[in-house]
Each structure stands twice: as structure tokens, then as C-alpha cells.
Amino acid sequence: MKVYLCPECGYEYSEAAGDAHMGFAPSTRWEQVPEEFVCPDCAISYKEDFSCRDDAAA
């Protein structure tokens, strides 16, 4: 499972945890998150702006 980071505010989307507030259940892969996704914390960064890292590196 991977973690995706917002470059603007540092919000992390973890595939393992999902994001219940945004409606994404645990184990929801980044590929399953809609292309229209906008950072829920800063609303500045779009899905393509996020960077990926492995959970193991956390």
C-alpha cells in the first residue's frame, strides 16, 4: 500500500487507511480515487499534483 502526499499542505492519502471523510474505504487504491479529486485540506492541489511514497518509507 502507498501513501500520496499533497505538495501544498502535506495532507496524506493512505491507501491502507482510505479517507472516511471523503468516502474512501480502507484499501481504496489511488487509481480508484476519481481524477477530479482535490485535496480536502487545502483545495489547491489536484490528484496529478500528489507525489507517491511507499508506506514502508514512512
C-alpha positions in Angstrom: 0.0 0.0 0.0 1.2 3.5 -0.8 0.8 7.0 0.6 0.2 10.0 -1.6 1.2 13.5 -0.4 -0.2 16.9 -1.2 2.7 19.2 -2.2 0.9 22.3 -0.9 -0.2 21.4 2.7 1.2 17.9 3.4 -2.2 16.1 3.5 -1.5 12.4 3.2 -3.8 9.9 1.4 -3.0 6.4 2.6 -4.3 3.6 0.5 -4.3 1.4 3.6 -6.4 3.8 5.7 -8.5 5.4 2.9 -10.3 8.6 3.9 -13.7 8.0 5.5 -14.5 11.8 5.5 -14.0 11.8 1.7 -15.9 8.5 1.3 -13.0 6.2 0.5 -12.9 3.0 2.5 -9.7 1.4 3.8 -7.7 -0.3 1.0 -9.0 2.1 -1.7 -6.2 2.3 -4.2 -5.1 5.7 -5.6 -6.2 4.5 -9.1 -9.7 4.2 -7.7 -9.8 7.8 -6.5 -11.6 9.9 -9.1 -9.5 12.1 -11.4 -11.4 15.1 -10.2 -10.0 14.6 -6.7 -8.9 17.9 -5.0 -7.0 18.0 -1.7 -9.6 18.1 1.1 -7.3 20.2 3.4 -6.2 23.0 1.1 -8.3 22.6 -2.1 -5.3 23.8 -4.1 -3.7 20.6 -5.3 -5.3 18.2 -7.7 -4.8 14.4 -8.0 -2.0 14.8 -10.6 0.0 17.1 -8.2 0.3 14.4 -5.4 3.5 12.5 -5.0 3.7 8.9 -4.1 5.8 7.0 -1.5 5.6 3.5 -0.1 4.2 3.0 3.4 7.5 1.2 4.3 9.3 4.6 3.9 7.1 6.3 6.4 
